[in-house]
Amino acid sequence: MSNHMMGDTTEEILRDVATVSRIEAVPMLLRIVSDTTGMGFAAVARVTDGTWTACAVYDRIEFNLKPGGQLDVSTTLCKEVRAAGEPVVIDHASLDPVYSNHHTPRTYAIESYVSVPIVLSDGQYFGNLCAIDPRPAKVSNPAVLAMFISFAQLIGMQLEAERHRELEHAALLDERAMSELREQFIAVLGHDLRNPMAAVLANAYLLSKKSNEPDTVLKIAERLIASTQRMSGLIDNTLDLARARLGGGLGITARRLDDLGTALSSVAAELQMAWPERVIDTTVDVRHPVWGDLGRLQQVASNLLGNALTHGAGANPVLFTATTDDSSLTLGVTNQGEPIAPEHLGKIFSPYWRQSAPGQGEGLGLGLYICAQIVKAHGGTLGVSSTAEAGTTFTVRLPLGGPGLA
């Protein structure tokens, strides 16, 4: 029997107690257990390695344990049931060859005892269905044990159904809250954070212009400018994530682009200036007009080139190509170096996925995700291949006429 761990925090345990309290069948099942066996106390307990918590009880012997009440788990046999994953059944503890000297019957002055595991369908151990009585009872027979096992399975199924309803309700509330928070989030990120950041950047530029100041001041100004520009990039990426995930997709403003080749060459030239120690081998042959968002297509080229420069081998050039034929635009970025592991190829376009790059400042892991969203908004595809021999290549293919018009 599987015995996977469930959440054991106090909050999670109390939430489980509340979940059991909402299952209408549980009180009836506990009463049937008590009436059938003659045992005066029956309970559903949430059992972890360190806790025993009553979720529901039926008490005719004044055991005085209420839902939410706890016992020292080390004093109970439920811990042993949890560890072994098997029921424990005792007819007459004081005469039982195994349990006559066990501390649990003596601690609670009980003679009859039944406890069976409640295990969910995914193997998670929830707790126990148990019953006790200070008097002996004939419970160690197949019919009684089968009843307990069946009831424990039924309670497990009801728990899962109740949790599913809770998740659906929470998802509905989340969706409503998301629609209300969406504009607030974008406004705060795009406006309230940008204003003070713009002020910092403006002052940094002013500071950098004071040529009569010591070199230390100029270095501080340069660091401020670089840090603020990086912050601006992070905000742009986070805004794009918000628009893509909260707004149902990343929007574009498309128009006819007759000189896209020049714009893409400019992106490569800017990155070459930012990485003077590296070589970007650029081949641009865009002879057809393209229907698209110029800024977004430049963003794709910049993100892919920046990714290649960050993760590629420094001794090898980064290859950047942009070509068109009668139906499509193709962008390609290739770098040499450590290939992407095959198990990671399916993850790299997911948000927050990052490949380690020694010596490089880490971003949010949104660049490739945003590239994929921009390409998708243009009706195109973004793919990747990576081997030690051929290097890593990202390939973008877009229809010249835009989504549905090629």
C-alpha positions as CSV (number, residue, x, y, z in Angstrom):
1,M,0.0,0.0,0.0
2,S,1.4,3.5,-0.9
3,N,1.9,5.9,1.9
4,H,2.8,9.2,0.3
5,M,3.0,12.2,2.5
6,M,0.3,14.8,2.7
7,G,0.6,18.4,4.0
8,D,1.2,18.2,7.8
9,T,1.0,21.9,8.8
10,T,-1.5,23.0,11.4
11,E,-3.4,25.0,8.7
12,E,-3.6,22.0,6.4
13,I,-4.8,19.7,9.1
14,L,-7.5,22.1,10.2
15,R,-8.6,22.5,6.6
16,D,-8.9,18.7,6.4
17,V,-11.0,18.7,9.6
18,A,-13.3,21.3,8.0
19,T,-13.5,19.2,4.8
20,V,-14.6,16.1,6.7
21,S,-17.2,18.1,8.5
22,R,-18.9,18.9,5.2
23,I,-19.2,15.3,4.1
24,E,-22.8,14.4,5.1
25,A,-22.3,10.7,5.0
26,V,-19.6,10.6,7.7
27,P,-21.9,10.9,10.8
28,M,-24.1,8.1,9.5
29,L,-21.1,5.8,8.7
30,L,-19.7,6.3,12.2
31,R,-23.1,5.5,13.8
32,I,-23.4,2.3,11.7
33,V,-19.9,1.3,12.8
34,S,-20.9,1.8,16.5
35,D,-24.2,0.1,16.1
36,T,-22.8,-2.9,14.2
37,T,-19.8,-3.5,16.5
38,G,-21.3,-2.4,19.8
39,M,-18.3,-0.1,20.3
40,G,-19.1,3.2,22.0
41,F,-16.7,5.6,20.2
42,A,-16.0,5.8,16.5
43,A,-14.0,8.5,14.7
44,V,-12.4,9.7,11.5
45,A,-8.9,10.9,12.4
46,R,-6.3,12.8,10.4
47,V,-3.0,11.1,11.2
48,T,0.5,12.3,10.4
49,D,3.9,11.3,11.7
50,G,3.5,13.7,14.6
51,T,-0.2,14.4,15.1
52,W,-3.5,12.7,15.7
53,T,-6.5,15.0,15.1
54,A,-10.2,14.0,15.3
55,C,-12.1,15.1,12.2
56,A,-15.5,13.6,13.1
57,V,-16.6,11.6,16.1
58,Y,-19.6,9.5,17.4
59,D,-19.3,9.2,21.2
60,R,-21.6,7.1,23.4
61,I,-19.0,6.4,26.2
62,E,-18.0,10.0,27.0
63,F,-14.5,9.7,25.6
64,N,-14.9,13.5,25.4
65,L,-13.0,14.1,22.2
66,K,-14.5,16.6,19.8
67,P,-13.7,17.4,16.1
68,G,-10.4,19.3,16.0
69,G,-9.3,17.7,19.3
70,Q,-5.9,16.0,19.3
71,L,-4.2,13.1,21.0
72,D,-0.6,12.4,21.4
73,V,0.0,10.3,18.3
74,S,2.7,8.2,20.1
75,T,0.0,7.0,22.5
76,T,-2.2,5.6,19.8
77,L,-2.1,2.6,17.6
78,C,-3.1,4.7,14.6
79,K,0.6,5.7,14.2
80,E,1.4,2.0,13.8
81,V,-1.4,1.5,11.4
82,R,0.0,4.4,9.3
83,A,3.5,3.1,9.4
84,A,2.5,-0.4,8.3
85,G,-0.4,0.5,6.1
86,E,-2.4,-2.3,7.6
87,P,-5.5,-2.5,9.9
88,V,-5.2,-3.3,13.6
89,V,-8.1,-5.2,15.2
90,I,-8.3,-6.2,18.9
91,D,-11.2,-8.1,20.5
92,H,-10.0,-8.2,24.0
93,A,-6.8,-6.3,24.7
94,S,-6.0,-7.6,28.2
95,L,-6.1,-11.2,26.9
96,D,-4.5,-10.5,23.5
97,P,-1.1,-12.1,23.2
98,V,0.3,-9.1,21.2
99,Y,-1.5,-6.2,22.9
100,S,-2.0,-7.2,26.5
101,N,1.0,-5.2,27.6
102,H,0.8,-2.5,24.9
103,H,0.7,1.1,26.3
104,T,-2.3,2.2,24.1
105,P,-5.0,0.0,25.7
106,R,-3.7,0.7,29.1
107,T,-3.4,4.5,28.5
108,Y,-7.0,4.8,27.4
109,A,-8.5,1.8,29.4
110,I,-9.9,0.1,26.3
111,E,-10.4,-3.5,25.5
112,S,-11.8,-3.5,21.9
113,Y,-10.1,-1.6,19.1
114,V,-10.3,-1.3,15.3
115,S,-8.4,1.0,13.1
116,V,-8.1,0.9,9.3
117,P,-6.2,3.3,7.0
118,I,-7.9,6.0,4.9
119,V,-5.8,6.3,1.8
120,L,-6.6,8.4,-1.2
121,S,-6.5,7.2,-4.8
122,D,-3.1,8.8,-5.4
123,G,-1.6,6.9,-2.5
124,Q,-1.6,9.8,0.0
125,Y,-2.3,8.7,3.5
126,F,-5.1,10.8,5.0
127,G,-5.7,9.1,8.4
128,N,-7.8,6.4,10.0
129,L,-11.3,5.1,10.6
130,C,-11.2,3.8,14.1
131,A,-13.5,2.6,16.9
132,I,-12.8,1.8,20.6
133,D,-14.7,0.6,23.7
134,P,-13.7,-0.2,27.3
135,R,-15.5,-3.5,26.9
136,P,-14.5,-6.5,24.7
137,A,-16.2,-6.9,21.4
138,K,-16.2,-9.5,18.6
139,V,-14.7,-7.5,15.9
140,S,-11.8,-9.6,14.5
141,N,-13.9,-11.3,11.9
142,P,-13.9,-10.8,8.1
143,A,-17.3,-9.2,7.9
144,V,-16.5,-6.5,10.4
145,L,-13.1,-5.8,8.9
146,A,-14.6,-5.7,5.4
147,M,-17.2,-3.1,6.6
148,F,-14.4,-0.9,8.1
149,I,-12.3,-1.1,4.9
150,S,-15.3,-0.3,2.7
151,F,-16.3,2.6,4.8
152,A,-12.7,3.9,4.8
153,Q,-12.6,3.7,1.0
154,L,-15.9,5.5,0.8
155,I,-14.7,8.3,3.1
156,G,-11.6,8.6,1.0
157,M,-13.7,8.9,-2.2
158,Q,-15.9,11.5,-0.5
159,L,-12.8,13.4,0.6
160,E,-11.5,13.6,-2.9
161,A,-14.9,14.7,-4.2
162,E,-15.2,17.4,-1.6
163,R,-11.7,18.6,-2.3
164,H,-12.5,18.8,-6.0
165,R,-15.5,20.9,-5.2
166,E,-13.4,23.2,-3.1
167,L,-10.8,23.6,-5.9
168,E,-13.6,24.4,-8.4
169,H,-15.0,27.0,-6.1
170,A,-11.6,28.5,-5.4
171,A,-10.9,28.6,-9.2
172,L,-14.1,30.5,-9.7
173,L,-13.3,33.0,-7.0
174,D,-9.8,33.3,-8.4
175,E,-11.1,34.0,-11.9
176,R,-13.3,36.8,-10.6
177,A,-10.6,38.2,-8.5
178,M,-8.2,38.0,-11.4
179,S,-10.4,40.1,-13.7
180,E,-10.5,42.8,-11.0
181,L,-6.8,42.7,-10.2
182,R,-5.6,42.5,-13.8
183,E,-5.8,46.2,-14.6
184,Q,-4.6,47.2,-11.1
185,F,-1.5,45.0,-11.5
186,I,-0.6,46.3,-14.9
187,A,-1.2,49.9,-13.8
188,V,1.0,49.6,-10.7
189,L,3.8,47.8,-12.7
190,G,3.6,50.0,-15.8
191,H,3.0,53.4,-14.1
192,D,3.7,53.5,-10.4
193,L,7.0,51.7,-10.7
194,R,8.1,53.4,-13.9
195,N,7.8,56.9,-12.5
196,P,10.4,56.6,-9.7
197,M,12.6,54.5,-11.9
198,A,12.5,57.2,-14.6
199,A,13.5,59.7,-12.0
200,V,16.5,57.6,-11.0
201,L,17.5,57.2,-14.6
202,A,17.2,60.9,-15.3
203,N,19.4,61.7,-12.3
204,A,21.9,59.1,-13.3
205,Y,22.3,60.6,-16.7
206,L,22.7,64.1,-15.2
207,L,25.4,62.6,-12.9
208,S,27.2,61.0,-15.8
209,K,27.4,64.4,-17.6
210,K,29.4,66.0,-14.8
211,S,32.8,65.5,-16.4
212,N,34.5,67.5,-13.6
213,E,33.4,65.0,-11.0
214,P,35.8,62.2,-9.8
215,D,35.9,59.0,-11.7
216,T,34.1,57.3,-8.8
217,V,31.0,59.4,-9.3
218,L,31.0,58.6,-13.0
219,K,31.3,54.9,-12.3
220,I,28.4,55.1,-9.9
221,A,26.3,56.9,-12.6
222,E,27.1,54.3,-15.1
223,R,26.1,51.5,-12.7
224,L,22.9,53.3,-12.0
225,I,22.1,53.7,-15.7
226,A,22.8,50.0,-16.3
227,S,20.8,48.8,-13.3
228,T,17.8,51.0,-14.2
229,Q,17.8,49.9,-17.8
230,R,17.9,46.3,-16.6
231,M,15.0,47.1,-14.2
232,S,13.1,48.6,-17.2
233,G,13.6,45.4,-19.1
234,L,12.4,43.3,-16.3
235,I,9.3,45.4,-16.0
236,D,8.7,45.2,-19.7
237,N,8.9,41.4,-19.5
238,T,6.7,41.2,-16.5
239,L,4.1,43.4,-18.2
240,D,4.2,41.2,-21.3
241,L,3.7,38.1,-19.1
242,A,0.7,39.8,-17.4
243,R,-0.8,40.6,-20.8
244,A,-0.2,37.2,-22.1
245,R,-1.4,35.2,-19.1
246,L,-4.1,37.5,-17.7
247,G,-5.2,39.1,-20.9
248,G,-5.7,36.0,-23.0
249,G,-2.7,36.5,-25.2
250,L,0.0,39.0,-26.1
251,G,-1.5,41.7,-28.3
252,I,0.3,43.2,-31.4
253,T,-0.2,46.3,-33.5
254,A,0.5,45.0,-37.0
255,R,1.1,47.0,-40.2
256,R,2.9,46.6,-43.5
257,L,6.6,46.6,-42.9
258,D,8.6,47.4,-46.1
259,D,12.0,47.8,-44.5
260,L,12.0,45.1,-41.8
261,G,15.5,44.0,-42.9
262,T,17.0,47.3,-41.9
263,A,15.2,47.2,-38.5
264,L,16.5,43.7,-37.8
265,S,20.1,44.6,-38.8
266,S,19.9,47.6,-36.4
267,V,19.0,45.1,-33.6
268,A,22.1,43.0,-34.4
269,A,24.3,46.1,-34.5
270,E,23.0,47.4,-31.1
271,L,23.8,44.1,-29.5
272,Q,27.2,44.0,-31.2
273,M,28.0,47.3,-29.5
274,A,26.8,46.0,-26.2
275,W,29.0,42.9,-26.6
276,P,32.1,44.2,-28.2
277,E,34.2,41.2,-27.3
278,R,31.8,38.9,-29.2
279,V,31.1,38.4,-32.9
280,I,27.7,38.4,-34.4
281,D,27.7,37.1,-38.0
282,T,24.6,38.7,-39.5
283,T,23.0,37.8,-42.8
284,V,19.8,39.7,-43.6
285,D,18.0,39.2,-46.9
286,V,14.4,40.4,-46.4
287,R,13.1,41.2,-49.9
288,H,9.3,41.0,-49.3
289,P,7.1,43.2,-47.2
290,V,5.9,41.6,-44.0
291,W,2.7,42.2,-42.1
292,G,3.6,42.5,-38.4
293,D,4.4,44.6,-35.3
294,L,7.8,46.1,-35.9
295,G,8.7,46.7,-32.2
296,R,7.6,43.2,-31.3
297,L,9.6,41.5,-34.1
298,Q,12.7,43.5,-33.1
299,Q,12.0,42.3,-29.5
300,V,12.1,38.7,-30.7
301,A,15.4,39.2,-32.5
302,S,16.9,41.0,-29.5
303,N,15.8,38.4,-27.0
304,L,17.0,35.5,-29.1
305,L,20.4,37.2,-29.8
306,G,20.8,38.2,-26.1
307,N,20.0,34.6,-25.1
308,A,22.6,33.3,-27.5
309,L,25.3,35.8,-26.4
310,T,24.6,34.9,-22.8
311,H,24.7,31.2,-23.1
312,G,26.9,30.6,-26.1
313,A,30.6,29.8,-26.2
314,G,32.5,33.1,-26.1
315,A,35.1,32.0,-28.7
316,N,32.5,31.3,-31.4
317,P,30.4,33.8,-33.3
318,V,26.6,34.0,-33.0
319,L,24.9,33.5,-36.3
320,F,21.9,35.7,-37.1
321,T,19.9,35.3,-40.3
322,A,16.7,36.9,-41.5
323,T,15.3,35.8,-44.9
324,T,12.0,35.8,-46.8
325,D,10.6,33.7,-49.6
326,D,7.2,34.1,-51.3
327,S,5.2,33.0,-48.3
328,S,7.2,33.4,-45.1
329,L,9.8,35.2,-43.0
330,T,12.5,33.1,-41.3
331,L,14.7,34.2,-38.5
332,G,17.5,32.1,-37.2
333,V,19.9,32.5,-34.3
334,T,22.6,29.9,-33.7
335,N,25.3,29.7,-31.0
336,Q,27.9,27.1,-30.1
337,G,28.5,25.8,-26.6
338,E,27.0,23.5,-24.1
339,P,23.8,22.1,-25.7
340,I,20.4,22.3,-24.0
341,A,19.7,19.0,-22.3
342,P,17.0,17.0,-24.2
343,E,14.8,16.9,-21.1
344,H,14.8,20.7,-21.0
345,L,13.9,21.3,-24.7
346,G,10.2,21.1,-23.9
347,K,10.5,23.6,-21.0
348,I,12.5,26.4,-22.4
349,F,9.4,28.4,-23.7
350,S,7.7,28.2,-20.3
351,P,7.7,31.3,-18.1
352,Y,10.4,31.5,-15.4
353,W,12.5,28.7,-17.0
354,R,16.2,29.7,-16.9
355,Q,19.4,28.0,-18.0
356,S,22.3,28.7,-15.7
357,A,25.0,30.9,-17.1
358,P,28.1,31.4,-14.9
359,G,29.1,35.0,-14.6
360,Q,25.8,36.4,-16.0
361,G,23.1,38.2,-14.0
362,E,20.0,36.2,-14.0
363,G,16.7,37.6,-15.2
364,L,13.2,36.3,-14.6
365,G,13.3,33.6,-17.2
366,L,10.7,35.3,-19.3
367,G,12.5,36.1,-22.5
368,L,11.9,32.9,-24.5
369,Y,8.3,32.7,-23.3
370,I,7.6,36.2,-24.5
371,C,9.3,35.4,-27.8
372,A,7.0,32.4,-28.2
373,Q,4.0,34.6,-27.4
374,I,4.9,37.2,-29.9
375,V,5.5,34.7,-32.6
376,K,2.2,33.0,-31.8
377,A,0.4,36.4,-32.0
378,H,1.8,36.7,-35.6
379,G,0.5,33.3,-36.5
380,G,4.0,31.8,-36.7
381,T,6.1,29.1,-35.0
382,L,9.2,29.2,-32.8
383,G,11.3,26.0,-32.6
384,V,14.7,25.0,-31.2
385,S,17.3,22.3,-31.9
386,S,20.4,21.8,-29.8
387,T,23.3,19.4,-30.2
388,A,27.0,19.5,-29.3
389,E,28.0,19.3,-33.0
390,A,25.6,21.7,-34.6
391,G,25.1,24.1,-31.7
392,T,21.8,25.6,-30.5
393,T,19.5,27.1,-33.1
394,F,16.2,29.0,-32.5
395,T,14.1,29.3,-35.7
396,V,11.2,31.6,-36.2
397,R,8.8,31.3,-39.1
398,L,6.1,33.8,-39.8
399,P,3.6,34.1,-42.6
400,L,4.2,37.2,-44.7
401,G,0.6,38.1,-44.7
402,G,-0.1,37.6,-41.0
403,P,-2.4,35.1,-39.2
404,G,-4.8,33.5,-41.7
405,L,-3.8,35.7,-44.6
406,A,-0.7,33.9,-46.0
